[in-house]
Amino acid sequence: MADTKIRPAAHQTVTIEPAIVIGAGAAGLAAAQALIKAGVATVVLEKERRLAEPWHRRHQQLRLNTHRDLSALPGLAYPKGTLAFPHRTAVIRYLNDFSEANRLPVELGVAVETVLFKGDHWAIATSAGMRLARHVVIATGRDRQPFIPEWNGMRDFAGHIIHSADFGDAKDYAGKKVLVVGAGNSGIDALNHLAQAGAASLWLSARNGPSVLPKRIGKIAVHRLSPLMARLPLRVADAVIALTQRLVFGDLTKFGVPPAPVGGASRLTTDYTAIAADEGAIDAIRSGRITVVPGVREFTRDGVILANGSLIDPDIVIAATGYRTGLEQMVGDLGVLDGKGVPLFNGGDADPKLPGLWFTGMRPSIRGCFANAAIQAKAIAERIARRIANSGP
């Protein structure tokens, strides 16, 4: 095999590790498990001091929009009695159980600053010093940094502006006037809870309409059909999603909801917008408990001016305006990110000019993030194991 040690001046020896995974969420843990199973020695670097930290921070009501049976990683099912759509506390327990069951070598409290290409290996600058590796799998997530647009006048607004990631407890919104900006997955999730929280007024500001499906049709969990949907051509999947939405909810444009710009399956691949899951928000829109309004033009001290010039006066504005990967500092100089900071390749795909660099979990999937994490982990592990085998003695 190729030499895996570098001997700089002063006779110091620095080992080049076979593989390092950055990020210990579902995608990172799945990648580490698959690599180790394929015989590739692997460590996982995680900046937080405990596993599943983002899940600890999310609001108390949060549950997965993906079914329990399609939200498990390889080799470990959720415990008996877990809800069909697991609560965030169940997800936290599950990720810890998965790591322990597979004895994954996760190093907590190690933040990665930059990843540099050195020709035949990678140099990873971390808060604990420099690490070298033949292969680097970046699994820090597509929702690493909440994004709020810089609206004119927002700093003068007398109310509160928060991101949907900081939604908190739904009970805290009782008696409040609340504007949710954005009709994607996060916006509909917030409205699912707000519709039952006793808010004084609820508005939804939407430039584009959502692709939205119910969590259940009768006793059928809609997400259980996702493996079948994933096999369909995009055009056909778009049509099935649109038809299901229309049959279940009717014509939402009658209630002020703008049409979706493209089909739900296509949006997963173009602007990485996930399909929303309804648990009451759409009924509240149809009944008038949620008023759909145009996009936000600007803020004043006392309210929000909408695109049509009208003024509303919310106490709280929830920006369900998406996330960014935050990868610019880490890999921004490598030319591997698009204009929104999303990696240009993902899963088993790679850039031949940058051998050994991989990304996983960076785009939404109709299957859901857990199922997709397992698929991408297997693809990456197979590619890495093959490359190592081909570079033998």
PEWO-V255313 format. One record per residue. N is the residue number from 1. RES is the residue in three letters. OMEGA is omega in degrees with one decimal (none if undefined). Layout:
N_RES_OMEGA ; N_RES_OMEGA
//
This chain:
1_MET_178.6 ; 2_ALA_178.1 ; 3_ASP_-179.0 ; 4_THR_177.9 ; 5_LYS_174.5 ; 6_ILE_-178.4 ; 7_ARG_177.9 ; 8_PRO_179.0 ; 9_ALA_-179.8 ; 10_ALA_172.2 ; 11_HIS_174.2 ; 12_GLN_179.1 ; 13_THR_177.9 ; 14_VAL_-177.6 ; 15_THR_171.9 ; 16_ILE_-177.7 ; 17_GLU_-179.8 ; 18_PRO_-177.2 ; 19_ALA_173.6 ; 20_ILE_174.5 ; 21_VAL_179.6 ; 22_ILE_-179.8 ; 23_GLY_-176.0 ; 24_ALA_169.1 ; 25_GLY_-178.5 ; 26_ALA_-178.0 ; 27_ALA_-179.7 ; 28_GLY_178.7 ; 29_LEU_178.1 ; 30_ALA_179.2 ; 31_ALA_-179.8 ; 32_ALA_179.0 ; 33_GLN_-178.3 ; 34_ALA_179.7 ; 35_LEU_-179.8 ; 36_ILE_177.5 ; 37_LYS_179.1 ; 38_ALA_177.4 ; 39_GLY_-179.7 ; 40_VAL_178.2 ; 41_ALA_-170.1 ; 42_THR_168.3 ; 43_VAL_179.2 ; 44_VAL_177.3 ; 45_LEU_-178.1 ; 46_GLU_-175.8 ; 47_LYS_-179.8 ; 48_GLU_-176.8 ; 49_ARG_171.7 ; 50_ARG_178.6 ; 51_LEU_175.0 ; 52_ALA_-178.5 ; 53_GLU_177.9 ; 54_PRO_178.5 ; 55_TRP_175.0 ; 56_HIS_-173.6 ; 57_ARG_-176.1 ; 58_ARG_-171.9 ; 59_HIS_-169.6 ; 60_GLN_-176.8 ; 61_GLN_-169.4 ; 62_LEU_171.5 ; 63_ARG_176.1 ; 64_LEU_170.6 ; 65_ASN_179.8 ; 66_THR_-175.1 ; 67_HIS_-179.7 ; 68_ARG_-175.4 ; 69_ASP_178.6 ; 70_LEU_-178.6 ; 71_SER_177.3 ; 72_ALA_176.7 ; 73_LEU_-172.7 ; 74_PRO_171.6 ; 75_GLY_-178.2 ; 76_LEU_176.5 ; 77_ALA_172.4 ; 78_TYR_179.8 ; 79_PRO_176.5 ; 80_LYS_-179.7 ; 81_GLY_176.5 ; 82_THR_179.3 ; 83_LEU_179.0 ; 84_ALA_174.5 ; 85_PHE_-167.6 ; 86_PRO_173.9 ; 87_HIS_-176.3 ; 88_ARG_178.8 ; 89_THR_176.3 ; 90_ALA_178.0 ; 91_VAL_178.0 ; 92_ILE_178.7 ; 93_ARG_-176.6 ; 94_TYR_-178.5 ; 95_LEU_176.1 ; 96_ASN_178.9 ; 97_ASP_-179.2 ; 98_PHE_179.2 ; 99_SER_-179.0 ; 100_GLU_-178.3 ; 101_ALA_-178.9 ; 102_ASN_179.6 ; 103_ARG_-176.7 ; 104_LEU_-177.9 ; 105_PRO_-178.9 ; 106_VAL_176.0 ; 107_GLU_-176.9 ; 108_LEU_176.9 ; 109_GLY_179.3 ; 110_VAL_-179.1 ; 111_ALA_177.5 ; 112_VAL_-177.5 ; 113_GLU_179.2 ; 114_THR_175.5 ; 115_VAL_-173.6 ; 116_LEU_-179.9 ; 117_PHE_-177.2 ; 118_LYS_175.8 ; 119_GLY_179.2 ; 120_ASP_176.5 ; 121_HIS_-178.5 ; 122_TRP_175.4 ; 123_ALA_-175.3 ; 124_ILE_178.6 ; 125_ALA_-177.8 ; 126_THR_177.6 ; 127_SER_179.3 ; 128_ALA_179.1 ; 129_GLY_-176.3 ; 130_MET_173.4 ; 131_ARG_178.1 ; 132_LEU_-179.5 ; 133_ALA_174.0 ; 134_ARG_-177.7 ; 135_HIS_177.3 ; 136_VAL_177.2 ; 137_VAL_-177.6 ; 138_ILE_-174.9 ; 139_ALA_-175.4 ; 140_THR_172.0 ; 141_GLY_179.1 ; 142_ARG_-180.0 ; 143_ASP_-176.6 ; 144_ARG_-176.6 ; 145_GLN_174.4 ; 146_PRO_-177.1 ; 147_PHE_173.8 ; 148_ILE_179.0 ; 149_PRO_175.7 ; 150_GLU_178.6 ; 151_TRP_175.1 ; 152_ASN_174.6 ; 153_GLY_-173.9 ; 154_MET_-178.6 ; 155_ARG_177.2 ; 156_ASP_-175.1 ; 157_PHE_-176.7 ; 158_ALA_178.1 ; 159_GLY_-178.5 ; 160_HIS_173.7 ; 161_ILE_178.6 ; 162_ILE_171.9 ; 163_HIS_180.0 ; 164_SER_176.1 ; 165_ALA_-178.9 ; 166_ASP_-174.9 ; 167_PHE_178.8 ; 168_GLY_-176.8 ; 169_ASP_-178.0 ; 170_ALA_-179.0 ; 171_LYS_-178.3 ; 172_ASP_-178.2 ; 173_TYR_179.7 ; 174_ALA_178.5 ; 175_GLY_-179.0 ; 176_LYS_172.1 ; 177_LYS_-169.1 ; 178_VAL_172.5 ; 179_LEU_173.1 ; 180_VAL_-179.5 ; 181_VAL_179.9 ; 182_GLY_-176.5 ; 183_ALA_176.2 ; 184_GLY_-176.6 ; 185_ASN_-178.1 ; 186_SER_179.6 ; 187_GLY_178.4 ; 188_ILE_177.4 ; 189_ASP_178.5 ; 190_ALA_-178.6 ; 191_LEU_174.8 ; 192_ASN_-178.5 ; 193_HIS_-179.1 ; 194_LEU_-178.5 ; 195_ALA_-179.5 ; 196_GLN_-171.2 ; 197_ALA_179.1 ; 198_GLY_176.2 ; 199_ALA_-179.1 ; 200_ALA_178.0 ; 201_SER_177.6 ; 202_LEU_173.9 ; 203_TRP_170.4 ; 204_LEU_176.2 ; 205_SER_-174.3 ; 206_ALA_171.9 ; 207_ARG_178.9 ; 208_ASN_177.3 ; 209_GLY_-177.9 ; 210_PRO_157.6 ; 211_SER_-171.9 ; 212_VAL_178.4 ; 213_LEU_174.7 ; 214_PRO_175.1 ; 215_LYS_179.6 ; 216_ARG_166.0 ; 217_ILE_-170.2 ; 218_GLY_178.2 ; 219_LYS_-177.1 ; 220_ILE_173.4 ; 221_ALA_-172.3 ; 222_VAL_-176.9 ; 223_HIS_179.8 ; 224_ARG_177.4 ; 225_LEU_-173.4 ; 226_SER_177.0 ; 227_PRO_176.3 ; 228_LEU_-179.7 ; 229_MET_-177.5 ; 230_ALA_-179.6 ; 231_ARG_-176.9 ; 232_LEU_169.8 ; 233_PRO_-176.6 ; 234_LEU_-177.4 ; 235_ARG_-179.5 ; 236_VAL_178.3 ; 237_ALA_176.3 ; 238_ASP_-177.4 ; 239_ALA_179.7 ; 240_VAL_179.4 ; 241_ILE_-179.3 ; 242_ALA_-179.7 ; 243_LEU_178.5 ; 244_THR_178.4 ; 245_GLN_-177.6 ; 246_ARG_-178.8 ; 247_LEU_-177.1 ; 248_VAL_-171.7 ; 249_PHE_-175.1 ; 250_GLY_-178.6 ; 251_ASP_-175.6 ; 252_LEU_177.2 ; 253_THR_176.8 ; 254_LYS_-178.0 ; 255_PHE_175.8 ; 256_GLY_-179.8 ; 257_VAL_178.9 ; 258_PRO_177.9 ; 259_PRO_175.0 ; 260_ALA_-176.6 ; 261_PRO_177.0 ; 262_VAL_-178.8 ; 263_GLY_-176.0 ; 264_GLY_178.9 ; 265_ALA_179.4 ; 266_SER_-179.0 ; 267_ARG_176.1 ; 268_LEU_-175.1 ; 269_THR_-176.4 ; 270_THR_179.0 ; 271_ASP_172.9 ; 272_TYR_178.7 ; 273_THR_-178.4 ; 274_ALA_176.6 ; 275_ILE_-177.9 ; 276_ALA_178.7 ; 277_ALA_-175.9 ; 278_ASP_171.4 ; 279_GLU_177.4 ; 280_GLY_-177.9 ; 281_ALA_-176.6 ; 282_ILE_176.1 ; 283_ASP_178.8 ; 284_ALA_175.5 ; 285_ILE_-178.2 ; 286_ARG_-178.8 ; 287_SER_179.1 ; 288_GLY_177.8 ; 289_ARG_171.2 ; 290_ILE_179.1 ; 291_THR_178.4 ; 292_VAL_-177.5 ; 293_VAL_179.4 ; 294_PRO_179.3 ; 295_GLY_-180.0 ; 296_VAL_174.4 ; 297_ARG_-180.0 ; 298_GLU_177.3 ; 299_PHE_166.2 ; 300_THR_178.1 ; 301_ARG_-170.7 ; 302_ASP_-177.4 ; 303_GLY_-176.8 ; 304_VAL_175.7 ; 305_ILE_-176.9 ; 306_LEU_-175.8 ; 307_ALA_178.6 ; 308_ASN_177.3 ; 309_GLY_179.8 ; 310_SER_-176.5 ; 311_LEU_171.0 ; 312_ILE_-171.9 ; 313_ASP_-179.7 ; 314_PRO_170.4 ; 315_ASP_-176.1 ; 316_ILE_173.3 ; 317_VAL_177.9 ; 318_ILE_-179.6 ; 319_ALA_174.5 ; 320_ALA_-167.2 ; 321_THR_171.2 ; 322_GLY_-175.0 ; 323_TYR_171.4 ; 324_ARG_-178.9 ; 325_THR_-177.8 ; 326_GLY_-175.4 ; 327_LEU_-173.5 ; 328_GLU_-179.8 ; 329_GLN_-174.8 ; 330_MET_-174.0 ; 331_VAL_-174.0 ; 332_GLY_-178.5 ; 333_ASP_-175.5 ; 334_LEU_-179.7 ; 335_GLY_-176.0 ; 336_VAL_-177.8 ; 337_LEU_173.8 ; 338_ASP_-175.2 ; 339_GLY_178.4 ; 340_LYS_178.4 ; 341_GLY_179.2 ; 342_VAL_179.0 ; 343_PRO_-179.3 ; 344_LEU_176.1 ; 345_PHE_-169.9 ; 346_ASN_178.9 ; 347_GLY_-177.2 ; 348_GLY_176.5 ; 349_ASP_-179.4 ; 350_ALA_176.1 ; 351_ASP_-177.9 ; 352_PRO_178.4 ; 353_LYS_-179.4 ; 354_LEU_-176.2 ; 355_PRO_178.0 ; 356_GLY_179.0 ; 357_LEU_-176.4 ; 358_TRP_174.9 ; 359_PHE_175.6 ; 360_THR_178.5 ; 361_GLY_-173.9 ; 362_MET_179.9 ; 363_ARG_178.7 ; 364_PRO_-179.3 ; 365_SER_177.4 ; 366_ILE_178.1 ; 367_ARG_-173.0 ; 368_GLY_-171.1 ; 369_CYS_-177.8 ; 370_PHE_179.6 ; 371_ALA_180.0 ; 372_ASN_177.5 ; 373_ALA_179.9 ; 374_ALA_179.8 ; 375_ILE_-179.1 ; 376_GLN_178.7 ; 377_ALA_179.1 ; 378_LYS_-179.4 ; 379_ALA_-179.5 ; 380_ILE_-178.1 ; 381_ALA_179.0 ; 382_GLU_-179.8 ; 383_ARG_-178.5 ; 384_ILE_-179.8 ; 385_ALA_178.9 ; 386_ARG_-179.7 ; 387_ARG_178.9 ; 388_ILE_179.0 ; 389_ALA_-178.3 ; 390_ASN_179.8 ; 391_SER_-178.1 ; 392_GLY_-174.9 ; 393_PRO_none
//
